[in-house]
Amino acid sequence: MTGLLVTVDELAEMLGGDAPPILLDVRWALGDTEGRQHYLDAHIPGAVFVDLENELAAHGAPSLGRHPLPTVEDLQNAARRWGIRSTTQVVAYDATANLAAARAWWLLRWAGVSEVALLDGGLDAWTSAGYSTRSGNELPRSPGDVVLSADHLPTLTADDAANLATHGVLLDARAVERYVGDTEPIDPRAGHIPDALSAPTSENLGPDGRFLPAETLRRRFTTLGVESDATTGVYCGSGVTAAHQIAALALAGFDAALYPGSWSQWSSDPNRPVAIGP
């Protein structure tokens, strides 16, 4: 266990120990509304389901983006429903190489939970290793009592992102075709924030869905201009997969700020400029 990542063997040992972690199943993907059903069909034993749309995001006007950060009060209520206590280890996973689970990882750390990790490789790694799954719903072993507070990790406003793109490093974690503006499946306009750099989240991963080695990630981000003593920002479509990029940056030894509104907020504002092309 590296602190940020847990292997499937480490998780199996932890679940069989005297103080098993709170295990969060964050089954979600863009265009797939059946996350809860996927969880009910098969999940890692002991996991509780986390509803990304309703527990890891607020709802509001398009000007806030598709997945605004929840209030601390709402996130704390959800975390207590999941059984998180002030002294427990938390492990999050999904079935999409942690592209959704990273949202829970980042939000909990933003709210002051330090002992939270991602299951490297997610559910696919678990089943590929021969470990069993369970169907049906599960409840936490006991109610949570965690007390959360905001801003333990840095965030960016739209103005901050615009400034950072010009005077620092702002990474666009979406697929290349969305960055260049060839396609835009969900947000109002195609393209990217001017001067932002394309850095698809998929390139953080190996073919097995696990994060690449730290030294490989460090070379990747250094090539993009990321430096230890300079501010780096990350955005994606709506602030979900950008959290995965921040996890990859952390593995590489870099801190980064999240632009929660991301492209969904930026592209909803007609006064914000849009760049097209590489």
Backbone hydrogen bonds, N-H to C=O, Kabsch-Sander energy under -0.5 kcal/mol:
donor,donor_aa,acceptor,acceptor_aa,energy
2,T,5,L,-1.7
3,G,5,L,-0.7
6,V,118,L,-2.5
11,L,7,T,-2.5
12,A,8,V,-2.5
13,E,9,D,-2.0
14,M,10,E,-2.5
15,L,11,L,-2.9
16,G,12,A,-1.2
17,G,14,M,-1.4
22,I,89,Q,-2.8
23,L,21,P,-0.6
24,L,22,I,-0.6
24,L,91,V,-2.9
25,D,23,L,-0.5
25,D,48,V,-2.8
26,V,24,L,-0.8
26,V,93,Y,-3.0
27,R,25,D,-0.8
28,W,26,V,-0.8
29,A,32,D,-0.8
32,D,29,A,-2.6
33,T,31,G,-0.6
38,H,34,E,-2.5
39,Y,35,G,-2.1
40,L,36,R,-2.7
41,D,37,Q,-2.3
42,A,38,H,-1.9
43,H,134,R,-2.2
47,A,44,I,-2.3
48,V,23,L,-2.5
50,V,25,D,-2.7
52,L,50,V,-1.0
55,E,51,D,-3.1
56,L,51,D,-0.9
56,L,52,L,-1.1
58,A,68,P,-2.5
64,L,61,A,-2.4
65,G,62,P,-1.7
75,L,71,T,-2.6
76,Q,72,V,-2.7
77,N,73,E,-2.3
78,A,74,D,-2.2
79,A,75,L,-2.9
80,R,76,Q,-2.2
81,R,77,N,-1.8
82,W,78,A,-2.0
83,G,80,R,-0.9
84,I,79,A,-2.5
88,T,85,R,-1.2
90,V,115,E,-2.7
91,V,22,I,-2.7
92,A,117,A,-2.6
93,Y,24,L,-2.2
99,L,96,T,-1.7
102,A,98,N,-1.8
103,R,100,A,-1.8
104,A,100,A,-0.7
105,W,101,A,-2.3
106,W,102,A,-3.0
107,L,103,R,-2.6
108,L,104,A,-2.5
109,R,105,W,-1.8
110,W,106,W,-2.9
111,A,107,L,-1.7
112,G,109,R,-1.5
113,V,108,L,-3.2
114,S,112,G,-0.7
116,V,114,S,-1.5
117,A,90,V,-2.4
118,L,4,L,-2.8
119,L,92,A,-2.3
120,D,6,V,-2.4
120,D,118,L,-0.8
121,G,209,G,-0.6
122,G,119,L,-2.1
123,L,94,D,-3.0
124,D,121,G,-0.5
125,A,121,G,-1.1
126,W,122,G,-1.7
127,T,123,L,-2.6
128,S,124,D,-2.4
129,A,125,A,-1.3
130,G,127,T,-1.6
131,Y,126,W,-1.8
134,R,43,H,-2.9
136,G,40,L,-2.9
144,G,80,R,-2.0
145,D,84,I,-0.9
146,V,84,I,-1.8
148,L,146,V,-0.5
149,S,111,A,-2.1
152,H,110,W,-2.9
156,L,258,L,-2.4
161,A,157,T,-2.5
162,A,158,A,-2.3
163,N,159,D,-2.3
164,L,160,D,-2.7
165,A,161,A,-2.3
166,T,162,A,-1.1
167,H,163,N,-2.6
168,G,164,L,-2.3
169,V,231,T,-1.1
171,L,169,V,-0.5
171,L,233,G,-3.0
172,D,197,L,-3.4
173,A,171,L,-0.7
173,A,235,Y,-3.1
178,R,175,A,-0.9
179,Y,175,A,-2.0
180,V,176,V,-2.7
181,G,177,E,-0.5
182,D,177,E,-1.5
183,T,177,E,-1.5
191,G,178,R,-1.0
192,H,275,A,-2.3
196,A,193,I,-2.4
197,L,170,L,-2.9
199,A,172,D,-2.9
201,T,173,A,-2.3
203,E,200,P,-1.6
204,N,201,T,-2.4
205,L,202,S,-1.4
206,G,210,R,-2.8
209,G,206,G,-2.0
212,L,204,N,-2.6
217,L,213,P,-2.4
218,R,214,A,-2.5
219,R,215,E,-1.9
220,R,216,T,-2.1
221,F,217,L,-2.5
222,T,218,R,-2.5
223,T,219,R,-2.0
224,L,220,R,-0.9
225,G,222,T,-1.7
226,V,221,F,-2.4
230,A,227,E,-1.2
233,G,169,V,-2.7
234,V,257,A,-2.1
235,Y,171,L,-2.3
243,A,240,V,-1.3
244,H,240,V,-0.6
244,H,241,T,-0.5
245,Q,241,T,-1.4
246,I,242,A,-1.9
247,A,243,A,-2.0
248,A,244,H,-2.2
249,L,245,Q,-2.6
250,A,246,I,-2.3
251,L,247,A,-2.2
252,A,248,A,-1.6
253,G,250,A,-1.2
254,F,249,L,-3.1
257,A,232,T,-2.7
258,L,154,P,-1.8
259,Y,234,V,-2.5
263,W,236,C,-2.7
264,S,237,G,-2.7
265,Q,261,G,-1.7
265,Q,262,S,-0.8
266,W,262,S,-2.4
267,S,263,W,-2.9
268,S,265,Q,-0.7
269,D,265,Q,-0.5
269,D,266,W,-1.4
272,R,269,D,-2.1
275,A,192,H,-2.9
277,G,180,V,-2.4
